[in-house]
Amino acid sequence: MRIEDIFSDLPTLETERTILRKLRSEDEQDIFQYGSDDDVSRYTAWPTHRTMEDTRIYLTKVLQKYDHHAVAPWGIVDKETGKIIGTSGFMAWNVHHAKAELGYALSKDYWNLGYMTEVIRAILSFGFDRMQLVRIEASCLPLNLGSARVMEKVGMTYEGLIRQTILVKGKHEDLKLYSIVLDDYRNPNNVP
């Protein structure tokens, strides 16, 4: 398995309420809408988008990743409105070790409605089935209780606190590490 085998043409995924697809340049207004919300960016490594140019820079980077067949996120489309309401996907993939790191962001208008849990379940399935992963991990800042809940709902196990592991907005922050391995994904009753 090679990264290009999957990311040369990132496939579209579908859940009950969302479509996960490649981002497009015409999505910039929707991305700016949630990216400019201080509540959304509070627990992210990226700064709040203050101008449309901030969003264009982000979108350009993602589109370049698509062009270079690199690991890149899906845009989350709300089926009802057709709007991009967030992003989710793999941020890193170590093919040799068959593990990947997951990340996500979601418009505040969709918090606490189960959208991200639905999306992450689809991405976990894709990771284990199509990417042949053995381990998927994700992390969040300790105060990001909503993100921790999502990881727990999808069956990920809390592995511990990684101290001062990431520089976020000028400060070295701790991260809570979660993971799910293939055996636990296939046999959820065996989770420790």
VOPADREN-724763 format. One record per residue (C-alpha): residue in one letter; chain; y, x negated, z negated. Coordinates in nm, 2 decimals, always signed. Layout:
N
R,res,chain,v,u,w
R,A,A,Y,X,Z
...
REM end
This chain:
192
R,res,chain,v,u,w
R,M,A,+0.00,+0.00,+0.00
R,R,A,+0.35,-0.13,+0.09
R,I,A,+0.68,+0.01,+0.00
R,E,A,+0.76,+0.07,+0.37
R,D,A,+0.45,+0.28,+0.40
R,I,A,+0.62,+0.55,+0.18
R,F,A,+0.99,+0.48,+0.21
R,S,A,+1.01,+0.42,+0.59
R,D,A,+1.06,+0.80,+0.61
R,L,A,+1.10,+0.95,+0.27
R,P,A,+0.91,+1.28,+0.29
R,T,A,+1.06,+1.61,+0.18
R,L,A,+0.90,+1.77,-0.13
R,E,A,+0.93,+2.13,-0.24
R,T,A,+0.91,+2.29,-0.58
R,E,A,+0.95,+2.66,-0.68
R,R,A,+1.33,+2.64,-0.69
R,T,A,+1.42,+2.32,-0.52
R,I,A,+1.38,+2.10,-0.22
R,L,A,+1.37,+1.72,-0.26
R,R,A,+1.51,+1.55,+0.05
R,K,A,+1.69,+1.25,+0.17
R,L,A,+2.06,+1.25,+0.09
R,R,A,+2.30,+1.29,+0.39
R,S,A,+2.67,+1.19,+0.43
R,E,A,+2.76,+1.56,+0.43
R,D,A,+2.63,+1.59,+0.07
R,E,A,+2.93,+1.39,-0.07
R,Q,A,+3.12,+1.69,-0.20
R,D,A,+2.82,+1.83,-0.39
R,I,A,+2.74,+1.48,-0.53
R,F,A,+3.11,+1.44,-0.64
R,Q,A,+3.10,+1.77,-0.81
R,Y,A,+2.84,+1.66,-1.06
R,G,A,+2.91,+1.29,-1.04
R,S,A,+3.27,+1.34,-1.16
R,D,A,+3.15,+1.53,-1.47
R,D,A,+3.19,+1.32,-1.78
R,D,A,+2.91,+1.51,-1.95
R,V,A,+2.67,+1.43,-1.66
R,S,A,+2.75,+1.06,-1.66
R,R,A,+2.77,+1.02,-2.04
R,Y,A,+2.42,+0.88,-2.06
R,T,A,+2.39,+0.72,-1.72
R,A,A,+2.43,+0.35,-1.63
R,W,A,+2.68,+0.45,-1.36
R,P,A,+3.04,+0.54,-1.43
R,T,A,+3.19,+0.88,-1.38
R,H,A,+3.30,+0.93,-1.02
R,R,A,+3.68,+0.95,-1.04
R,T,A,+3.75,+0.97,-0.67
R,M,A,+3.57,+1.08,-0.36
R,E,A,+3.56,+0.71,-0.27
R,D,A,+3.34,+0.65,-0.57
R,T,A,+3.09,+0.90,-0.44
R,R,A,+3.11,+0.76,-0.08
R,I,A,+3.03,+0.41,-0.22
R,Y,A,+2.72,+0.55,-0.40
R,L,A,+2.61,+0.75,-0.10
R,T,A,+2.65,+0.46,+0.13
R,K,A,+2.42,+0.25,-0.09
R,V,A,+2.15,+0.52,-0.09
R,L,A,+2.17,+0.56,+0.28
R,Q,A,+2.14,+0.19,+0.33
R,K,A,+1.83,+0.19,+0.11
R,Y,A,+1.68,+0.46,+0.34
R,D,A,+1.77,+0.25,+0.65
R,H,A,+1.60,-0.06,+0.49
R,H,A,+1.29,+0.14,+0.38
R,A,A,+1.37,+0.05,+0.02
R,V,A,+1.30,+0.26,-0.29
R,A,A,+1.56,+0.53,-0.30
R,P,A,+1.61,+0.87,-0.46
R,W,A,+1.57,+1.22,-0.33
R,G,A,+1.86,+1.47,-0.34
R,I,A,+1.77,+1.78,-0.53
R,V,A,+1.87,+2.09,-0.34
R,D,A,+1.89,+2.43,-0.51
R,K,A,+1.70,+2.66,-0.28
R,E,A,+1.92,+2.96,-0.37
R,T,A,+2.26,+2.79,-0.29
R,G,A,+2.16,+2.51,-0.06
R,K,A,+2.37,+2.27,-0.27
R,I,A,+2.27,+1.92,-0.39
R,I,A,+2.25,+1.96,-0.77
R,G,A,+2.13,+1.61,-0.86
R,T,A,+1.91,+1.32,-0.76
R,S,A,+1.57,+1.20,-0.88
R,G,A,+1.32,+0.95,-0.77
R,F,A,+1.19,+0.60,-0.82
R,M,A,+1.43,+0.33,-0.90
R,A,A,+1.18,+0.05,-0.88
R,W,A,+0.82,+0.00,-0.77
R,N,A,+0.59,-0.29,-0.84
R,V,A,+0.32,-0.24,-0.58
R,H,A,+0.10,-0.52,-0.71
R,H,A,+0.09,-0.37,-1.06
R,A,A,+0.09,-0.01,-0.92
R,K,A,+0.37,+0.10,-1.15
R,A,A,+0.71,+0.25,-1.08
R,E,A,+1.02,+0.35,-1.28
R,L,A,+1.17,+0.70,-1.25
R,G,A,+1.53,+0.81,-1.28
R,Y,A,+1.73,+1.13,-1.25
R,A,A,+2.06,+1.30,-1.28
R,L,A,+2.14,+1.67,-1.28
R,S,A,+2.45,+1.89,-1.25
R,K,A,+2.54,+2.04,-1.59
R,D,A,+2.52,+2.39,-1.44
R,Y,A,+2.14,+2.34,-1.42
R,W,A,+2.08,+2.19,-1.77
R,N,A,+1.83,+2.36,-2.00
R,L,A,+1.68,+2.58,-1.72
R,G,A,+1.37,+2.37,-1.65
R,Y,A,+1.49,+2.24,-1.31
R,M,A,+1.44,+1.87,-1.39
R,T,A,+1.10,+1.93,-1.55
R,E,A,+1.00,+2.11,-1.23
R,V,A,+1.13,+1.82,-1.01
R,I,A,+0.98,+1.55,-1.22
R,R,A,+0.63,+1.71,-1.21
R,A,A,+0.65,+1.71,-0.83
R,I,A,+0.76,+1.34,-0.82
R,L,A,+0.48,+1.24,-1.07
R,S,A,+0.23,+1.41,-0.84
R,F,A,+0.37,+1.23,-0.54
R,G,A,+0.37,+0.90,-0.73
R,F,A,+0.01,+0.92,-0.84
R,D,A,-0.13,+1.08,-0.53
R,R,A,+0.07,+0.93,-0.24
R,M,A,+0.19,+0.60,-0.39
R,Q,A,-0.14,+0.53,-0.57
R,L,A,+0.04,+0.45,-0.89
R,V,A,-0.14,+0.38,-1.21
R,R,A,+0.17,+0.39,-1.44
R,I,A,+0.51,+0.57,-1.41
R,E,A,+0.77,+0.50,-1.67
R,A,A,+1.12,+0.62,-1.75
R,S,A,+1.38,+0.55,-2.01
R,C,A,+1.69,+0.71,-2.16
R,L,A,+1.96,+0.62,-2.41
R,P,A,+1.86,+0.73,-2.76
R,L,A,+2.12,+1.00,-2.78
R,N,A,+2.01,+1.16,-2.45
R,L,A,+1.79,+1.43,-2.61
R,G,A,+1.77,+1.64,-2.30
R,S,A,+1.63,+1.36,-2.09
R,A,A,+1.38,+1.27,-2.37
R,R,A,+1.27,+1.64,-2.37
R,V,A,+1.21,+1.64,-2.00
R,M,A,+0.99,+1.33,-2.03
R,E,A,+0.79,+1.48,-2.31
R,K,A,+0.75,+1.82,-2.12
R,V,A,+0.59,+1.64,-1.82
R,G,A,+0.34,+1.47,-2.04
R,M,A,+0.50,+1.13,-2.08
R,T,A,+0.43,+0.94,-2.40
R,Y,A,+0.71,+0.77,-2.61
R,E,A,+0.63,+0.40,-2.62
R,G,A,+0.91,+0.27,-2.83
R,L,A,+1.27,+0.15,-2.84
R,I,A,+1.37,-0.14,-2.62
R,R,A,+1.66,-0.30,-2.80
R,Q,A,+1.98,-0.39,-2.62
R,T,A,+1.81,-0.40,-2.29
R,I,A,+2.07,-0.27,-2.05
R,L,A,+2.45,-0.32,-2.01
R,V,A,+2.60,+0.03,-1.98
R,K,A,+2.98,+0.06,-1.94
R,G,A,+3.05,-0.27,-2.11
R,K,A,+2.80,-0.23,-2.40
R,H,A,+2.44,-0.35,-2.44
R,E,A,+2.24,-0.04,-2.51
R,D,A,+1.90,+0.04,-2.65
R,L,A,+1.66,+0.25,-2.44
R,K,A,+1.38,+0.48,-2.54
R,L,A,+1.08,+0.40,-2.31
R,Y,A,+0.83,+0.67,-2.20
R,S,A,+0.54,+0.64,-1.97
R,I,A,+0.25,+0.83,-1.82
R,V,A,-0.06,+0.66,-1.68
R,L,A,-0.30,+0.80,-1.42
R,D,A,-0.58,+0.86,-1.67
R,D,A,-0.35,+1.08,-1.89
R,Y,A,-0.21,+1.25,-1.58
R,R,A,-0.55,+1.35,-1.46
R,N,A,-0.68,+1.43,-1.81
R,P,A,-0.38,+1.56,-2.02
R,N,A,-0.61,+1.65,-2.31
R,N,A,-0.67,+1.28,-2.36
R,V,A,-0.31,+1.19,-2.43
R,P,A,-0.27,+0.99,-2.75
REM end
